[in-house]
Amino acid sequence: MDETDGQSLWPILGIAVVAGVAAWDLAKRKGLNKRSWAATCFFFAPALIALAFVKSQQRPGDTEAFRNRWALLAAYDPEIKAAVERLAELGPAAVEQFRMAYGDVQTKEAIPLIVTDIERRWAAGEGPKPEVDPFERLAELHRRGALHDADYEDQKRRLRKPRRPKTRWSGWWWKAPALLLVVWFIWPRGSTSFPTCDARSTRDLVRRAIEGADDNRQVNRKLLALDEIRELSFDADKRDRLCTGTAALNSGERAIVWRLYARGSSILVNVSGF
């Protein structure tokens, strides 16, 4: 296998990772399925273009711009502030529903109707059910015998552990490209980025040098096989490699020597002995 083939995979992998991370973030902003779009764009990066034109399914009240505006409205707008204070008696869920509903219409005339509708639904029992205290739930399971004493105490210890709040750096969105960048910097250079004596690209260069020699029109020389390949020397700094091997030509076998060297971004070869 040509060792330079592995190097060509890095740009492709980099594009795939960047496309997957960008798709995750864009899908999240649009209220779409983050995992599906990230996986699709990882394996097919051009799908990111299609995602950019997909209509957002995120409600207006859930956008970051409206959330920032809502903080000012709830604090300084008399009508909205009064509605928030009135619905706060029903709980945070009622205030949240009011924010989302107002974000859909964003007209002051709708405020009384929204408030009335929320109060009616809460009175009818359609609001969210109050959350059960996890300690009470554990105690109930323990009383029923569903939890043994050891399990009960272990679960209580877990609940008492303080949960660390999530930060903007707690997700994985930045870790994948960061890991790729680290690997890119620590990946060994030198011999792995320069073709070896038996690499596929080296064999092709040797074949072209032999079959393209100045006298080949008269002798019609062909390289049939290249065996017993050995490296004689290698200078990683100069990117210069000396190799030897047995060339099976259409005119017989020859022990040949070839030198691989770099000139800029090109790999050249000098072959002797054929």
Secondary structure, 3 states (H helix, E strand, C coil): CCHHHHHHHHHHHHHHHHHHHHHHHHHHHHCCCHHHHHHHHHHCCCHHHHHHHCCCCCCHHHCHHHHHHHHHHHHHCHHHHHHHHHHHHHCHHHHHHHHHHHHHHCCHHHHHHHHHHHHHHHHCCCCCCCCCCHHHHHHHHHHHCCCCHHHHHHHHHHHHCCCCCCCCCCCCCCHHHHHHHHHHHHCCCHHHHCCCCCCHHHHHHHHHHHHCCCCHHHHCCCEEEEEEEEEEEEECCCCEEEEEEEEEECCEEEEEEEEEEEECCEEEEEEECC
